Amino acid sequence: MRSRRYNKYIKSVKEMDRKQEKLLKCRQRFEYDKTVRAENGLLCGIDEAGRGPWIGAVYAAAVVFDDGVFIEGLDDSKKLSESKREELYEEIIKKAVSYSVAFATVEEIEELNILNATFLAMKRAAEGLNVVPGIALIDGNRLPPLEVKTRAIVKGDSVSASIAAASILAKVTRDRYMRELDVRYPEFNFAANKGYGTAQHIEALKQFGVTPDHRRFFLRKLEAKEGKLKYYKEKE
């Protein structure tokens, strides 16, 4: 029968292996970017946050690193805790050659549709850089209309360090924005649900109504089922 000390040892070895694997994958993301830079010059990674939620602007970020940068723990923002994203956010903006975060408004989402509004946010982020990249790597399988060479990479935040960094900047910035909306509309608990269509969010919409920051088009299925939702009345 294995002793408790032996089991603890095995657990620590497995944990060390997981850490080493994460470190290796992180280094591979930076090496991938170096390879792309060698062929195309300055590289920009672009990613978005907030396409799926029912409320608020959609955000995008653009990040440019140089070959000498390494940030341990850099990964797809969805795989990181909120505290880790905040920590990495600060390191990214310190070490980036250039970075930019932009958004498209609810009105633009309603007018253009969410895909084109996301492309608009990406375009604004790219144009907000103080350098001109030779290539922009975009997370996903569709390309926004940019003035520079572009390349789409499915699950790009797991492939490219620059895209992973952009995903973190976009996610952290949008989460901060959702905390602001949480203060404005406390009944909806946006700090926790981030604006997604959770059961609690649906109940709040039915009870308190649609706010000016909601994406009305995203609510069409709910309104088809529940009837037209009333408008939210802000407290004076």
C-alpha positions, -999 to 999 in steps of 0.1 A, spaced: 0 0 0 14 34 -10 23 57 18 8 92 21 43 106 16 47 87 -16 13 98 -29 23 134 -21 55 129 -40 37 116 -71 13 145 -70 41 170 -68 59 153 -98 27 155 -119 22 191 -110 58 199 -120 52 181 -153 21 202 -159 40 234 -152 68 224 -175 43 215 -203 26 250 -199 60 267 -200 70 247 -232 38 257 -249 42 293 -239 77 293 -254 64 277 -285 40 306 -290 68 332 -288 89 310 -312 60 309 -337 59 347 -337 97 349 -342 93 327 -373 66 349 -387 86 381 -380 116 367 -398 95 364 -429 73 395 -426 89 420 -404 70 436 -375 41 414 -363 8 424 -348 -16 400 -330 -53 409 -329 -81 393 -309 -116 403 -297 -137 400 -265 -174 402 -261 -190 389 -293 -214 366 -275 -229 386 -246 -263 403 -249 -251 437 -237 -225 463 -243 -197 471 -268 -175 445 -285 -138 450 -278 -106 442 -297 -69 446 -290 -38 447 -311 -3 439 -296 32 441 -311 62 425 -294 98 423 -305 120 392 -305 135 398 -271 103 396 -252 91 366 -232 62 366 -208 57 334 -188 22 322 -184 9 339 -215 -20 319 -228 -55 320 -242 -74 345 -219 -103 320 -215 -78 295 -198 -66 320 -172 -82 332 -140 -93 368 -137 -65 376 -113 -39 361 -136 -53 380 -166 -50 413 -147 -14 404 -137 -5 396 -173 -22 427 -186 2 449 -167 32 429 -179 20 430 -216 15 468 -217 50 473 -202 68 449 -226 49 456 -258 65 477 -285 30 490 -291 -5 480 -281 -40 494 -287 -75 485 -274 -107 496 -292 -144 489 -294 -175 491 -315 -206 504 -298 -240 487 -293 -254 510 -320 -227 499 -344 -234 462 -335 -271 467 -342 -264 485 -375 -236 464 -389 -242 430 -372 -218 415 -346 -193 401 -371 -188 434 -390 -188 454 -357 -161 431 -344 -141 437 -376 -146 474 -370 -132 472 -335 -102 452 -348 -96 478 -375 -97 505 -349 -73 486 -327 -48 481 -355 -50 517 -365 -44 527 -329 -9 513 -329 20 537 -331 39 514 -355 29 498 -388 32 460 -388 43 440 -417 16 414 -409 -14 411 -386 -23 377 -372 -61 374 -365 -77 349 -342 -104 330 -360 -112 320 -396 -123 353 -409 -103 384 -418 -111 421 -411 -104 446 -438 -70 460 -427 -45 480 -446 -17 455 -439 -12 419 -448 -33 396 -426 -34 359 -417 -63 341 -399 -54 315 -373 -81 293 -358 -75 291 -320 -47 316 -327 -44 325 -290 -30 290 -285 -6 294 -314 7 330 -313 20 349 -283 9 382 -298 -26 370 -303 -27 355 -268 -16 389 -254 -43 407 -275 -69 383 -262 -59 392 -226 -60 430 -232 -94 428 -249 -108 405 -222 -95 425 -192 -107 458 -207 -142 444 -215 -145 428 -180 -137 462 -165 -164 478 -186 -189 451 -175 -181 460 -139 -190 496 -147 -223 484 -162 -228 463 -130 -227 495 -110 -252 512 -133 -275 482 -135 -270 463 -102 -301 441 -108 -283 422 -136 -251 410 -119 -230 419 -149 -198 417 -129 -204 379 -126 -222 369 -158 -203 393 -181 -235 400 -200 -241 364 -213 -276 350 -216 -276 332 -182 -308 322 -165 -303 350 -140 -298 375 -168 -330 364 -185 -350 367 -152 -336 402 -147 -346 412 -182 -382 399 -176 -384 416 -143 -366 449 -149 -366 453 -186 -341 461 -214 -314 487 -207 -301 512 -233 -269 492 -234 -285 459 -244 -281 445 -279 -317 444 -289 -311 421 -319 -296 395 -295 -329 394 -276 -351 385 -305 -354 348 -296 -362 357 -260 -388 382 -270 -403 357 -295 -409 334 -266 -417 359 -238 -432 388 -257 -418 423 -261 -397 432 -231 -403 465 -212 -377 492 -210 -355 494 -179 -361 524 -156 -329 538 -141 -331 550 -105 -327 587 -101 
